[in-house]
Amino acid sequence: MIRVVSALLFIGLSLAGLATIHALSGGAAPQIDPRLFDLSALLAIAGLLVIYFASDGLRLYFVLRTLGERVSLKDLVPLVFINILFSNITPMATGGGFAQIWYLGRSGVSVGSAAAATTIRTVLAMLVIFTAAPTFQFLFAKGRAAEHLSERLTNSLSIVIVFYLVGFLIVLLRPMLIAAFIERMLRGASRLGLLGTERRDRWRIRVREVMTGFSDGFRTFLTGSRRYAALSALFTIVFLLALFSFPALLMALLDYDVDWLAVMGTLSVVTFLMYFAPSPGGAGFSELAFAGLMAGQIAPEHLVFIVLVWRVLTIYLGMGIGAVFMMRAVKSRAFQP
């Protein structure tokens, strides 16, 4: 039921965001430009999509290889799309990692290693984004007023970034502190009669096992294969560059004079802001942030169209494929003897 509500929120907020952009851009009728449907344009978009999805899977694959785990290509492909699906129907993209841990468990990967791999994968991406967004702000600060939207947004979140990174460092470097905190909560729930003693002890042991596996996995990543670790970092960068390139490619195909660095830098700020959006998948917030930061570079009649195509290519398409894989996984599990 919660997932259904989240999915409905995602759809509703996405539509509301597009409607707001349409109203703020003067109510200009969105134009579906046939130039995006030329064969050369479709090939360029398809090529970037292949790089985007493939690098997304490979960045997790090489983290797993660094941890000494092996995942087949048959299992890697669904992981990419299941992550996109659940990341976008849960607040602050929290659900994708849990869904991947569940799916990796079905593939024989331990919960601790799966948790370590998905967290390390996320941290690598965050390090790039949290470096790229402020760097872009610094490089393009000249000639921009202090009250500029992106300047205000990034500055207002600077303290949040610090707490967010500190939290991740605690999870990565001191996971047993998290385990101890969870155990205290379990004891408190038990004292209040909300949790039975037997279940409390079973959950406490499980938390310890997972955190120990997570700690061992992170230690293995730091001391494991330098080649696989470097490849995981490389494909993280490739993935994010592909993600940031979609609007620039769409603008170029519509014959705009595109400053690729500026557009990709703007998308790094939008992605950075989406990490803190309380709505499922940043729905509504991402569309408005993109439109607010790009309004001066895109004609009003193209703004809604480009925002919609950008979201279709990077989010909606992956969610649709992820839903198919998830239904197949649940169905196959349901029919197991």
C-alpha positions as MATLAB code, in Angstrom:
seq = 'MIRVVSALLFIGLSLAGLATIHALSGGAAPQIDPRLFDLSALLAIAGLLVIYFASDGLRLYFVLRTLGERVSLKDLVPLVFINILFSNITPMATGGGFAQIWYLGRSGVSVGSAAAATTIRTVLAMLVIFTAAPTFQFLFAKGRAAEHLSERLTNSLSIVIVFYLVGFLIVLLRPMLIAAFIERMLRGASRLGLLGTERRDRWRIRVREVMTGFSDGFRTFLTGSRRYAALSALFTIVFLLALFSFPALLMALLDYDVDWLAVMGTLSVVTFLMYFAPSPGGAGFSELAFAGLMAGQIAPEHLVFIVLVWRVLTIYLGMGIGAVFMMRAVKSRAFQP';
ca = [
       0.000    0.000    0.000;
       2.846    2.394    0.894;
       4.542    1.694   -2.431;
       1.285    2.369   -4.293;
       0.905    5.715   -2.500;
       4.552    6.576   -3.291;
       4.033    5.684   -6.948;
       0.896    7.832   -7.122;
       2.761   10.689   -5.430;
       5.568   10.349   -7.964;
       3.127   10.548  -10.876;
       1.095   13.380   -9.352;
       4.097   15.509   -8.402;
       5.752   14.942  -11.783;
       2.616   16.149  -13.564;
       2.288   19.072  -11.149;
       5.905   20.043  -11.801;
       5.393   20.009  -15.571;
       2.141   21.993  -15.228;
       3.898   24.586  -13.069;
       6.730   24.920  -15.593;
       4.155   25.379  -18.354;
       2.408   28.126  -16.378;
       5.633   29.905  -15.396;
       6.932   29.852  -18.972;
       4.005   31.991  -20.047;
       1.653   29.197  -20.958;
       3.364   28.647  -24.290;
       2.049   25.506  -25.983;
       4.696   22.737  -25.733;
       6.041   21.745  -29.129;
       6.895   18.158  -30.039;
       9.815   18.834  -32.326;
      10.200   16.298  -35.180;
      13.969   16.873  -35.229;
      14.278   14.538  -32.226;
      12.743   11.744  -34.305;
      15.263   11.869  -37.147;
      17.260    8.660  -37.534;
      20.532   10.371  -36.597;
      18.922   11.904  -33.494;
      17.415    8.582  -32.420;
      20.785    6.843  -32.878;
      22.537    9.508  -30.780;
      19.936    9.205  -28.012;
      20.052    5.390  -28.134;
      23.850    5.431  -27.936;
      23.813    7.672  -24.876;
      21.140    5.471  -23.269;
      23.324    2.384  -23.755;
      26.273    4.155  -22.108;
      24.009    5.408  -19.299;
      22.467    2.039  -18.412;
      25.618   -0.024  -19.022;
      27.848    2.191  -16.880;
      25.198    2.189  -14.129;
      25.379   -1.594  -13.973;
      29.151   -1.802  -14.329;
      29.826    0.593  -11.459;
      28.020   -1.786   -9.077;
      29.493   -4.857  -10.779;
      33.082   -3.743  -10.171;
      32.339   -2.800   -6.559;
      31.047   -6.354   -6.090;
      34.139   -7.774   -7.811;
      36.343   -5.730   -5.474;
      34.481   -7.352   -2.581;
      35.154  -10.788   -4.046;
      31.563  -11.338   -5.197;
      30.506  -12.437   -8.678;
      27.219  -11.533  -10.334;
      26.258  -12.800  -13.779;
      25.181  -10.486  -16.572;
      21.745  -12.124  -16.368;
      21.390  -10.779  -12.822;
      23.232   -7.490  -13.394;
      20.787   -6.117  -15.977;
      17.689   -6.369  -13.720;
      19.658   -4.754  -10.872;
      20.075   -1.561  -12.907;
      16.382   -1.121  -13.615;
      15.094   -2.327  -10.247;
      17.286    0.336   -8.635;
      15.831    3.028  -10.913;
      12.284    1.867  -10.153;
      12.527    1.802   -6.360;
      14.774    4.862   -6.088;
      12.030    6.874   -7.745;
       9.075    5.679   -5.684;
      10.767    6.255   -2.309;
      11.779    9.568   -0.659;
      15.421   10.627   -1.084;
      16.045    7.597   -3.354;
      16.315    5.279   -0.342;
      14.476    2.270   -1.765;
      16.759    1.370   -4.663;
      19.578    0.084   -2.492;
      17.255   -2.077   -0.376;
      15.670   -3.569   -3.499;
      19.102   -4.358   -4.913;
      20.174   -5.990   -1.633;
      17.088   -8.209   -1.822;
      17.769   -9.104   -5.455;
      21.484   -9.751   -4.832;
      20.494  -12.077   -1.987;
      18.516  -14.121   -4.500;
      21.721  -14.342   -6.570;
      23.750  -15.762   -3.688;
      25.418  -12.570   -2.421;
      25.422  -12.206    1.370;
      23.344   -9.398    2.867;
      26.442   -7.783    4.395;
      28.351   -7.750    1.101;
      25.277   -6.547   -0.810;
      24.712   -3.730    1.716;
      28.390   -2.754    1.533;
      28.377   -2.807   -2.282;
      25.238   -0.688   -2.713;
      26.400    1.808   -0.078;
      29.906    2.119   -1.557;
      28.350    2.551   -5.014;
      26.182    5.381   -3.651;
      29.070    7.030   -1.804;
      31.248    7.051   -4.938;
      28.463    8.799   -6.871;
      27.849   11.264   -4.054;
      31.529   12.162   -3.845;
      31.517   13.025   -7.551;
      28.229   14.957   -7.398;
      29.074   16.782   -4.174;
      32.380   17.796   -5.738;
      30.996   18.684   -9.170;
      28.099   20.872   -7.986;
      30.151   23.278   -5.806;
      32.935   23.311   -8.432;
      30.418   24.329  -11.083;
      29.080   27.029   -8.778;
      32.603   28.368   -8.266;
      33.606   28.267  -11.948;
      30.443   30.023  -13.124;
      30.070   32.427  -10.197;
      31.572   35.370  -12.080;
      28.962   37.653  -13.509;
      26.156   35.936  -11.652;
      24.187   37.760   -9.002;
      24.310   36.473   -5.441;
      20.543   36.084   -5.505;
      20.717   33.701   -8.506;
      18.530   30.627   -7.910;
      21.296   28.014   -8.087;
      23.525   30.133   -5.853;
      20.833   30.399   -3.173;
      19.889   26.731   -3.395;
      23.438   25.425   -3.133;
      24.425   27.783   -0.337;
      21.326   26.919    1.678;
      22.209   23.220    1.529;
      25.888   23.525    2.433;
      25.273   22.605    6.084;
      23.069   19.687    5.056;
      25.899   18.376    2.862;
      28.257   18.303    5.822;
      25.815   16.336    8.002;
      24.982   14.004    5.120;
      28.646   13.194    4.478;
      29.358   12.787    8.199;
      26.472   10.325    8.407;
      27.841    8.315    5.508;
      31.329    8.298    7.013;
      29.893    6.937   10.273;
      28.067    4.198    8.366;
      31.204    3.341    6.408;
      33.865    3.640    9.092;
      31.945    2.868   12.310;
      29.064    0.552   11.356;
      29.022   -1.000   14.834;
      27.921    2.366   16.233;
      24.843    2.042   14.036;
      24.361   -1.542   15.245;
      24.585   -0.415   18.888;
      22.030    2.344   18.245;
      19.610   -0.122   16.608;
      20.057   -2.537   19.524;
      19.141    0.219   22.000;
      15.995    0.931   19.985;
      15.125   -2.782   20.004;
      15.614   -2.954   23.783;
      13.431    0.124   24.222;
      10.712   -1.376   22.037;
      10.936   -4.595   24.047;
      10.591   -2.747   27.374;
       7.513   -0.951   26.042;
       5.978   -4.268   25.094;
       6.116   -3.508   21.382;
       8.542   -6.331   20.649;
       8.814   -9.815   22.108;
      12.057  -10.948   23.740;
      12.612  -13.784   21.283;
      12.095  -11.574   18.240;
      14.258   -8.817   19.775;
      17.162  -11.233   20.266;
      16.732  -12.671   16.779;
      16.755   -9.203   15.226;
      19.731   -8.150   17.375;
      21.767  -11.109   16.135;
      20.715  -10.388   12.556;
      21.716   -6.719   12.845;
      25.132   -7.739   14.191;
      25.629  -10.222   11.357;
      24.690   -7.672    8.694;
      26.853   -4.920   10.179;
      29.809   -7.272   10.562;
      29.423   -8.333    6.933;
      29.107   -4.684    5.915;
      32.242   -3.709    7.853;
      34.197   -6.624    6.404;
      32.973   -5.740    2.916;
      34.074   -2.116    3.179;
      37.455   -3.194    4.543;
      37.806   -5.591    1.613;
      36.997   -2.769   -0.829;
      39.778   -0.610    0.635;
      42.327   -3.430    0.585;
      41.036   -5.398   -2.417;
      41.826   -5.287   -6.107;
      42.993   -1.819   -7.099;
      41.999   -2.553  -10.697;
      38.382   -3.334   -9.835;
      38.181   -0.388   -7.420;
      39.526    1.950  -10.110;
      37.049    0.558  -12.648;
      34.152    1.112  -10.236;
      35.233    4.755   -9.842;
      35.715    5.131  -13.613;
      32.264    3.796  -14.472;
      30.732    5.984  -11.751;
      32.166    9.026  -13.526;
      31.051    7.727  -16.945;
      27.544    7.098  -15.600;
      27.220   10.604  -14.169;
      28.656   12.244  -17.300;
      26.073   10.364  -19.368;
      23.298   11.396  -16.966;
      24.361   15.050  -17.080;
      24.671   14.985  -20.901;
      21.066   14.196  -21.833;
      19.686   17.781  -21.770;
      22.735   19.090  -23.640;
      22.279   16.410  -26.310;
      18.568   17.219  -26.656;
      19.353   20.923  -26.994;
      22.057   20.211  -29.591;
      19.630   18.068  -31.609;
      17.198   21.015  -31.546;
      19.949   23.233  -33.023;
      20.705   25.217  -29.859;
      24.204   26.632  -29.468;
      25.041   24.468  -26.456;
      27.688   25.133  -23.849;
      28.043   21.479  -22.846;
      30.123   22.216  -19.755;
      27.598   24.752  -18.446;
      24.592   22.487  -19.100;
      26.285   19.440  -17.550;
      27.318   21.565  -14.572;
      23.727   22.718  -14.167;
      22.550   19.096  -14.200;
      25.086   18.277  -11.483;
      23.411   20.940   -9.328;
      19.935   19.559  -10.148;
      21.047   16.013   -9.261;
      22.665   17.344   -6.111;
      19.370   18.988   -5.101;
      17.402   15.811   -5.849;
      19.312   13.970   -3.107;
      17.495   16.138   -0.559;
      14.044   16.297   -2.134;
      11.480   14.710    0.224;
       9.243   13.534   -2.620;
       9.576   10.079   -4.236;
      12.443   10.263   -6.721;
      12.576   14.040   -6.330;
       9.395   14.224   -8.443;
       8.211   17.781   -8.942;
      11.362   19.235   -7.389;
      13.693   17.958  -10.125;
      11.511   19.308  -12.940;
      11.190   22.709  -11.271;
      14.890   22.902  -10.378;
      15.887   22.045  -13.940;
      13.457   24.566  -15.422;
      14.523   27.263  -12.966;
      18.206   26.811  -13.747;
      17.828   26.332  -17.512;
      14.995   28.754  -18.316;
      17.342   31.378  -19.754;
      18.970   28.888  -22.125;
      15.862   27.178  -23.564;
      12.998   28.789  -25.486;
       9.674   28.733  -23.560;
       7.984   26.564  -26.196;
      10.740   23.938  -25.821;
      11.142   24.036  -22.037;
       8.349   21.639  -21.023;
       9.160   19.341  -23.954;
      12.866   19.069  -23.085;
      12.128   18.555  -19.379;
       9.635   15.793  -20.219;
      11.966   14.020  -22.684;
      14.865   14.303  -20.214;
      12.781   12.635  -17.489;
      11.431    9.982  -19.873;
      14.924    8.959  -20.970;
      16.656    9.040  -17.580;
      13.816    7.979  -15.252;
      10.494    6.844  -16.715;
      11.979    4.422  -19.255;
      14.130    2.733  -16.615;
      11.215    2.574  -14.176;
       9.032    0.837  -16.753;
      11.700   -1.763  -17.496;
      12.353   -2.155  -13.755;
       8.662   -2.831  -13.099;
       8.729   -5.652  -15.666;
      11.840   -7.224  -14.104;
      10.383   -6.884  -10.611;
       7.107   -8.549  -11.556;
       9.031  -11.406  -13.156;
      11.212  -11.801  -10.048;
       8.230  -11.831   -7.679;
       6.306  -14.212   -9.932;
       9.205  -16.671  -10.210;
       9.657  -16.560   -6.437;
       5.936  -17.142   -5.868;
       5.981  -20.280   -8.021;
       9.041  -21.795   -6.354;
       8.159  -25.009   -4.471;
];
